[in-house]
Amino acid sequence: MVSILFFIKRRKLLKDGTAPIYIRVTVYKLSSEFATGKSVNPAHWLAMKGRVKGNTLYK
């Protein structure tokens, strides 16, 4: 079984006030987590859906 989860690290805000987006991939109870290289304003992040509000391009 494979699970993919997108999330932001609110405690690791960048200098411009945005939070980096991370991805966690889990395969048979073994997980790996890494940064996507993108960031988003924490106010625009929908945690329940694991995505950004709207369709505007963010950093």
LOTIVEX-801444 format. One record per residue (C-alpha): residue in one letter; x, y, z; residue number from 1. Coordinates in Angstrom, 1 decimal. Layout:
# LOTIVEX-801444
A/X/Y/Z/NUM
...
***
This chain:
# LOTIVEX-801444
M/0.0/0.0/0.0/1
V/1.3/3.5/-0.9/2
S/0.3/6.8/0.8/3
I/1.3/10.3/-0.3/4
L/0.7/13.3/1.9/5
F/1.5/16.9/1.3/6
F/1.9/19.2/4.3/7
I/3.6/22.5/5.4/8
K/6.0/23.0/8.2/9
R/4.6/26.1/10.0/10
R/7.5/26.1/12.5/11
K/10.0/26.5/9.7/12
L/8.8/29.8/8.1/13
L/11.1/31.3/5.5/14
K/12.3/34.9/5.6/15
D/9.4/36.0/3.4/16
G/6.9/34.6/5.8/17
T/5.9/31.6/3.7/18
A/6.0/27.9/4.8/19
P/7.8/25.2/2.9/20
I/5.7/22.4/1.4/21
Y/6.8/18.9/2.2/22
I/5.7/15.5/0.9/23
R/5.6/12.3/2.8/24
V/5.6/9.0/0.9/25
T/4.7/5.8/2.9/26
V/5.1/2.3/1.4/27
Y/4.3/-0.7/3.6/28
K/4.8/1.3/6.8/29
L/8.2/2.7/5.7/30
S/8.0/6.5/5.2/31
S/10.2/9.1/3.7/32
E/9.8/12.9/3.9/33
F/11.3/15.6/1.8/34
A/10.8/19.2/0.7/35
T/9.2/20.0/-2.7/36
G/11.2/23.2/-3.1/37
K/7.9/25.3/-3.1/38
S/6.5/27.4/-0.4/39
V/3.1/28.9/0.4/40
N/1.5/31.5/2.7/41
P/0.2/29.5/5.7/42
A/-3.1/31.3/5.6/43
H/-3.8/29.8/2.1/44
W/-3.0/26.2/3.1/45
L/-5.9/23.7/3.5/46
A/-4.6/21.1/5.9/47
M/-7.6/18.7/5.6/48
K/-7.2/18.6/1.8/49
G/-3.4/18.8/1.7/50
R/-3.4/21.6/-0.9/51
V/-3.5/25.4/-1.4/52
K/-6.8/27.4/-1.6/53
G/-7.7/28.6/-5.1/54
N/-5.7/28.3/-8.3/55
T/-3.3/31.2/-8.1/56
L/0.4/30.4/-8.7/57
Y/2.4/30.6/-5.5/58
K/6.2/30.4/-4.9/59
***
